[in-house]
């Protein structure tokens, strides 16, 4: 859209929809005047008030926020407070917390569908937008797939338990090897030559079972 006059890089501009061709079908059907009504809030502002758009409500306006320092333009949707209800934090759950709380995989998220809301990250401006899901929709979805979800959780818990056992065994084995190595280096029957480590009792290397099951029975402390 062509503009005339001096452009203020710090301004927050509201554009009339009639001045544009429709490129994004989700844009609100009406656009507010330049003097934005106090009742119109962004999602970030609604969250601070612990408000959320009621089911079925749509944005009333949109605007672009320009930043001269970073040469960026940010798109924001505005909701009317009259179309909102209380309980933002209790109604929505982030994608990260959703996956952790309900142990959902990416395939389950794909079956659940797109997030209900997206908003800028309140902690890191450069981070990807936060994806928010309605808790009621998530719980209704899992309730409708209760049998499949329960079977998947059981299988997941088994796989997690197996992985934990394997990890614990591997950790124990590494500890045994480290302890046996220390013993060999301090054993009276062993020394290090140019060809490498050598043991007078077991010149061909460790005997069967060492160090996975027991330590070398012939270890003797080296005299100082």
MOCORBEL-V77442 format. One record per residue. N is the residue number from 1. SS is DSSP state (alpha for helix, beta for strand, coil for the rest). PSI is psi in radians with two decimals (NA if undefined). OMEGA is omega in whole degrees, -180 to 180 (NA if undefined). Layout:
# MOCORBEL-V77442
N_SS_PSI_OMEGA + N_SS_PSI_OMEGA
This chain:
# MOCORBEL-V77442
1_coil_2.22_179 + 2_coil_2.49_180 + 3_coil_2.72_179 + 4_coil_2.78_179 + 5_coil_-3.04_-178 + 6_coil_2.30_-179 + 7_coil_2.20_178 + 8_coil_1.94_-175 + 9_coil_-0.28_-179 + 10_coil_0.09_-175 + 11_coil_2.73_172 + 12_beta_1.97_-171 + 13_beta_2.38_172 + 14_coil_2.20_-176 + 15_coil_2.47_175 + 16_coil_2.35_-177 + 17_alpha_-0.56_-178 + 18_alpha_-0.27_-179 + 19_alpha_-0.01_-175 + 20_coil_2.82_167 + 21_coil_2.49_-177 + 22_coil_2.04_179 + 23_coil_-0.45_-180 + 24_coil_1.98_-175 + 25_coil_-0.27_-177 + 26_coil_-0.05_179 + 27_coil_2.55_-179 + 28_coil_2.67_-176 + 29_coil_-0.35_180 + 30_coil_2.67_-179 + 31_coil_2.37_-179 + 32_coil_2.84_175 + 33_coil_3.01_-178 + 34_coil_-0.74_177 + 35_coil_1.65_-175 + 36_coil_2.27_177 + 37_coil_2.58_-180 + 38_coil_-0.46_-176 + 39_coil_-0.23_180 + 40_beta_2.19_-176 + 41_beta_2.61_171 + 42_coil_2.96_178 + 43_alpha_-0.64_178 + 44_alpha_-0.73_-180 + 45_alpha_-0.66_177 + 46_alpha_-0.67_-180 + 47_alpha_-0.67_178 + 48_alpha_-0.52_178 + 49_coil_0.04_-176 + 50_coil_0.74_177 + 51_beta_2.74_176 + 52_beta_2.63_178 + 53_beta_2.37_178 + 54_coil_2.72_180 + 55_coil_2.23_179 + 56_coil_-0.22_179 + 57_coil_2.69_-178 + 58_coil_2.77_177 + 59_coil_2.60_179 + 60_coil_-0.36_-177 + 61_beta_2.96_174 + 62_beta_2.74_177 + 63_beta_2.86_177 + 64_beta_2.27_179 + 65_beta_2.03_-179 + 66_beta_2.54_179 + 67_beta_1.99_-179 + 68_coil_-0.66_-175 + 69_coil_-0.68_-177 + 70_coil_-0.02_179 + 71_coil_0.74_-180 + 72_beta_2.73_176 + 73_beta_2.18_-177 + 74_beta_2.41_-179 + 75_beta_2.34_180 + 76_beta_2.47_173 + 77_beta_2.54_-178 + 78_beta_2.33_179 + 79_beta_2.58_178 + 80_beta_2.29_-180 + 81_alpha_-0.55_-180 + 82_alpha_-0.38_180 + 83_alpha_0.18_-175 + 84_beta_2.79_176 + 85_beta_2.86_-178 + 86_beta_2.75_173 + 87_coil_0.87_179 + 88_alpha_-0.95_-175 + 89_alpha_-0.68_-178 + 90_alpha_-0.34_-175 + 91_alpha_-0.50_-173 + 92_beta_2.70_176 + 93_beta_2.41_-179 + 94_beta_2.81_-179 + 95_alpha_-0.77_-179 + 96_alpha_-0.81_-180 + 97_alpha_-0.59_178 + 98_alpha_-0.82_-179 + 99_alpha_-0.63_-178 + 100_alpha_-0.75_-176 + 101_alpha_-0.78_-176 + 102_alpha_0.06_178 + 103_coil_0.71_-178 + 104_coil_2.48_176 + 105_coil_3.05_179 + 106_alpha_-0.59_179 + 107_alpha_-0.66_177 + 108_alpha_-0.68_177 + 109_alpha_-0.65_178 + 110_alpha_-0.69_178 + 111_alpha_-0.59_179 + 112_alpha_-0.66_179 + 113_coil_-3.13_-178 + 114_coil_2.68_177 + 115_coil_2.71_-179 + 116_coil_-0.51_-180 + 117_beta_2.66_169 + 118_beta_2.51_179 + 119_beta_2.81_-179 + 120_coil_2.61_179 + 121_coil_2.11_-177 + 122_coil_-0.25_-177 + 123_coil_-0.62_-178 + 124_coil_1.96_-175 + 125_coil_-0.58_-178 + 126_coil_-0.10_-179 + 127_coil_2.85_178 + 128_coil_2.64_180 + 129_coil_2.55_178 + 130_beta_2.42_178 + 131_beta_2.15_-174 + 132_beta_2.40_180 + 133_beta_2.46_175 + 134_beta_2.21_-179 + 135_alpha_-0.71_-179 + 136_alpha_-0.69_180 + 137_alpha_-0.70_179 + 138_alpha_-0.82_-178 + 139_alpha_-0.61_177 + 140_alpha_-0.69_178 + 141_alpha_-0.81_-179 + 142_alpha_-0.59_178 + 143_alpha_-0.65_179 + 144_alpha_-0.33_179 + 145_coil_0.64_-172 + 146_alpha_-0.82_-177 + 147_alpha_-0.82_-180 + 148_alpha_-0.70_-179 + 149_alpha_-0.74_180 + 150_alpha_-0.74_179 + 151_alpha_-0.70_180 + 152_alpha_-0.72_179 + 153_alpha_-0.71_179 + 154_alpha_-0.78_179 + 155_alpha_-0.71_179 + 156_alpha_-0.77_-179 + 157_alpha_-0.63_177 + 158_alpha_-0.77_-180 + 159_alpha_-0.67_178 + 160_alpha_-0.75_-180 + 161_alpha_-0.74_178 + 162_alpha_-0.76_180 + 163_alpha_-0.66_179 + 164_alpha_-0.69_178 + 165_alpha_-0.79_179 + 166_alpha_-0.72_179 + 167_alpha_-0.73_180 + 168_alpha_-0.71_179 + 169_alpha_-0.73_-180 + 170_alpha_-0.68_179 + 171_alpha_-0.72_179 + 172_alpha_-0.72_-180 + 173_alpha_-0.73_178 + 174_alpha_-0.65_179 + 175_alpha_-0.70_179 + 176_alpha_-0.77_179 + 177_alpha_-0.74_-180 + 178_alpha_-0.73_-180 + 179_alpha_-0.72_179 + 180_alpha_-0.68_178 + 181_alpha_-0.75_178 + 182_alpha_-0.68_178 + 183_alpha_-0.77_-180 + 184_alpha_-0.68_-179 + 185_alpha_-0.32_179 + 186_coil_0.21_-177 + 187_beta_2.53_-179 + 188_coil_-0.38_-177 + 189_coil_0.07_-175 + 190_beta_2.64_174 + 191_beta_2.92_-178 + 192_beta_2.20_177 + 193_beta_3.13_179 + 194_coil_-0.53_-179 + 195_coil_-0.19_-180 + 196_beta_-2.86_-179 + 197_beta_2.42_-177 + 198_beta_2.45_-180 + 199_beta_2.21_-179 + 200_coil_-0.56_-178 + 201_coil_-0.69_-178 + 202_coil_1.28_-176 + 203_coil_-0.32_-179 + 204_coil_0.07_179 + 205_coil_-2.98_-178 + 206_coil_2.51_177 + 207_coil_2.90_-178 + 208_coil_2.38_178 + 209_coil_-0.27_180 + 210_coil_2.28_1 + 211_coil_0.20_-174 + 212_coil_-0.65_-173 + 213_coil_-0.58_179 + 214_coil_2.96_180 + 215_coil_2.86_-179 + 216_coil_2.16_-178 + 217_coil_-0.17_-176 + 218_coil_0.26_-179 + 219_coil_2.31_175 + 220_coil_2.37_-178 + 221_beta_2.39_179 + 222_coil_2.34_179 + 223_coil_2.40_180 + 224_coil_NA_NA
